[in-house]
Amino acid sequence: MDVFYSFLCLCQKNKLFLIGTFLSHILVSLAENDNQGERTGSFKKCSELLLGQYLCSNPEIDLDTQQPLGCSKEKQYVNAWCKTAPDVVCEGQFNNGTFLKPVPCKWTNGHSFETALLLSVFLGMFGVDRFYLGYPAIGLLKFSTLGFMFLGQLIDILLIATQVLNPSDGSAYVLDYYGAATVRLSRDNDTYLLLED
């Protein structure tokens, strides 16, 4: 608008100079708009950045559940502040180079891993470990058969120690946040095998 107004006011003094100035302003503004379009259009979303292109701060940990604050059965993720690496820009990034990234968390309902393992080792023949984890039918069966002649007790010790047997409500064990937790790896449409050369 300012360029057009100055063009009208100074049009009579020097037509050739003003036409050149007017065209240069238009070309500069068009180039700036194109560059802005390229910047926003060619950036990845911050959620699509690869590991090593950003660093996230540790979320605040709840001392009772040993999971990030705000983790629940309905919302099994929390937002953490992440900072991009130098010279990495992404869509959704704030001016200071940070962005919010959803980080998965494990919902817990108070079942301790250590308690379940100790109950399985010392009282597993009576099915106390299965009662503790919320499986009363199998616990009663183990109680009446003395832990399936101790074979069921041994199997449950291995299943609990490897964290294959979880509480019946679908929650995870209460473990130290930085402790030795297991994660199941699976293949789906987003994963692929790296073939050897």
C-alpha positions as MATLAB code, in Angstrom:
seq = 'MDVFYSFLCLCQKNKLFLIGTFLSHILVSLAENDNQGERTGSFKKCSELLLGQYLCSNPEIDLDTQQPLGCSKEKQYVNAWCKTAPDVVCEGQFNNGTFLKPVPCKWTNGHSFETALLLSVFLGMFGVDRFYLGYPAIGLLKFSTLGFMFLGQLIDILLIATQVLNPSDGSAYVLDYYGAATVRLSRDNDTYLLLED';
ca = [
       0.000    0.000    0.000;
       2.838    2.413    0.895;
       4.657    1.592   -2.320;
       1.542    2.283   -4.380;
       0.932    5.626   -2.554;
       4.517    6.812   -3.094;
       4.219    5.802   -6.730;
       1.119    8.011   -7.161;
       2.655   11.022   -5.397;
       5.967   11.011   -7.197;
       4.696    9.845  -10.539;
       4.897   13.215  -12.231;
       8.492   14.057  -11.183;
      10.400   11.182  -12.620;
       8.299    8.523  -14.281;
      11.112    6.188  -15.234;
      12.744    6.214  -11.765;
       9.441    5.609  -10.003;
       8.422    2.792  -12.272;
      11.781    1.089  -11.619;
      11.447    1.636   -7.850;
       7.891    0.397   -7.860;
       8.802   -2.755   -9.801;
      11.796   -3.470   -7.562;
       9.584   -3.191   -4.447;
       7.075   -5.560   -5.973;
       9.753   -8.056   -6.961;
      11.363   -7.938   -3.488;
       8.013   -8.447   -1.752;
       7.158  -11.345   -4.071;
      10.541  -12.950   -3.432;
      10.073  -12.613    0.342;
       6.635  -14.217    0.130;
       8.036  -17.071   -1.962;
      10.868  -17.641    0.528;
       8.431  -17.700    3.433;
       6.296  -20.213    1.586;
       9.333  -22.379    0.952;
      10.377  -22.178    4.613;
       7.025  -23.270    5.975;
       6.300  -25.763    3.235;
       9.597  -27.633    3.216;
      10.000  -28.085    6.985;
       9.202  -31.341    8.701;
       6.794  -31.289   11.581;
       8.608  -31.309   14.898;
       6.989  -34.656   15.748;
       8.644  -36.193   12.647;
      12.233  -35.257   13.539;
      14.713  -38.121   13.813;
      16.621  -38.991   16.968;
      19.679  -36.795   17.211;
      17.900  -33.817   15.673;
      16.412  -32.851   19.034;
      16.970  -33.351   22.758;
      14.085  -33.553   25.216;
      14.244  -32.614   28.865;
      13.244  -35.197   31.436;
       9.629  -34.914   32.546;
       8.749  -34.428   36.211;
       8.399  -37.862   37.848;
       5.652  -38.816   40.303;
       7.319  -40.530   43.277;
       4.400  -42.906   43.892;
       3.998  -44.282   40.364;
       7.552  -43.622   39.079;
       6.035  -42.301   35.843;
       5.742  -38.739   34.497;
       3.146  -36.559   36.190;
      -0.159  -36.574   34.339;
       0.114  -40.109   32.980;
      -3.231  -41.926   33.245;
      -5.127  -44.828   31.711;
      -6.876  -42.503   29.257;
      -3.806  -40.375   28.426;
      -0.721  -42.563   28.153;
       1.590  -39.748   27.072;
       2.851  -36.474   28.496;
       4.263  -33.404   26.773;
       7.961  -32.747   27.243;
       9.965  -29.690   26.184;
      12.447  -30.507   23.454;
      15.168  -28.381   21.852;
      16.291  -28.847   18.282;
      19.913  -29.346   17.330;
      21.763  -26.383   15.819;
      20.678  -25.599   12.238;
      17.578  -27.834   12.539;
      14.256  -26.065   12.057;
      10.853  -27.695   12.177;
       7.226  -26.715   11.823;
       5.674  -25.945   15.216;
       8.902  -24.713   16.758;
       8.974  -21.663   19.014;
      11.406  -18.770   18.437;
      13.834  -20.055   21.084;
      14.255  -23.400   19.271;
      11.999  -25.440   21.569;
       8.825  -27.385   20.929;
       6.457  -29.677   22.823;
       6.695  -33.363   21.993;
       4.344  -36.059   23.293;
       6.385  -38.677   25.164;
       4.806  -42.074   25.895;
       4.436  -43.178   29.502;
       3.291  -46.388   31.203;
       0.129  -46.187   33.257;
       0.529  -47.836   36.662;
      -2.077  -48.782   39.227;
       0.113  -49.447   42.262;
       1.303  -52.996   41.565;
       4.978  -53.169   42.498;
       7.309  -55.330   40.432;
       9.488  -56.236   43.408;
       6.461  -57.242   45.501;
       5.044  -59.422   42.726;
       8.399  -61.135   42.182;
       8.967  -61.779   45.908;
       5.425  -63.117   46.321;
       5.987  -65.434   43.363;
       9.291  -66.751   44.744;
       8.200  -67.309   48.353;
       4.413  -67.791   48.198;
       3.861  -68.667   44.532;
       2.991  -72.271   45.358;
      -0.115  -70.932   47.127;
      -1.092  -68.620   44.242;
      -0.589  -65.398   46.253;
       1.264  -63.778   43.343;
      -1.690  -64.354   41.014;
      -4.140  -62.982   43.592;
      -1.912  -59.889   43.954;
      -1.862  -59.310   40.192;
      -5.642  -59.722   39.870;
      -5.966  -63.270   38.535;
      -8.045  -64.970   41.272;
      -9.077  -68.042   39.227;
      -5.496  -69.052   38.437;
      -4.486  -68.158   41.993;
      -7.125  -70.513   43.405;
      -6.046  -73.238   40.983;
      -2.404  -72.819   42.035;
      -3.440  -72.884   45.701;
      -5.380  -76.133   45.323;
      -2.621  -77.918   43.336;
       0.341  -76.516   45.308;
       1.498  -74.383   42.393;
       0.869  -77.126   39.807;
       3.389  -79.233   41.720;
       5.818  -76.287   41.829;
       6.057  -76.207   38.026;
       3.487  -73.384   37.821;
       5.413  -71.469   40.463;
       8.633  -71.713   38.437;
       6.842  -70.607   35.256;
       5.270  -67.634   37.067;
       8.643  -66.598   38.505;
      10.047  -66.487   34.965;
       6.987  -64.688   33.546;
       7.035  -62.026   36.263;
      10.826  -61.599   36.169;
      10.749  -60.996   32.404;
       7.700  -58.707   32.810;
       5.587  -60.795   30.449;
       2.937  -61.318   33.132;
       1.509  -57.889   34.013;
      -1.385  -56.893   36.286;
      -4.806  -57.918   34.998;
      -6.098  -54.340   34.640;
      -3.633  -53.626   31.808;
      -1.399  -51.372   33.867;
       2.369  -51.611   34.099;
       4.408  -52.417   37.179;
       5.669  -49.642   39.426;
       9.379  -49.645   38.571;
      12.052  -47.033   39.009;
      11.675  -44.610   36.102;
      15.296  -45.152   35.121;
      15.212  -48.816   36.168;
      15.394  -51.964   34.109;
      12.037  -52.062   32.358;
      11.380  -54.188   29.310;
       9.843  -52.938   26.087;
       8.227  -55.244   23.561;
       9.403  -54.752   20.010;
       6.999  -55.484   17.211;
       6.940  -55.157   13.447;
       4.194  -53.336   11.603;
       3.769  -51.304    8.427;
       6.042  -48.538    9.777;
       9.019  -50.838   10.452;
      11.207  -52.662    7.997;
      14.144  -55.049    7.972;
      17.565  -53.735    7.036;
      18.944  -56.177    4.494;
      22.602  -57.028    4.668;
      24.768  -56.338    1.640;
];
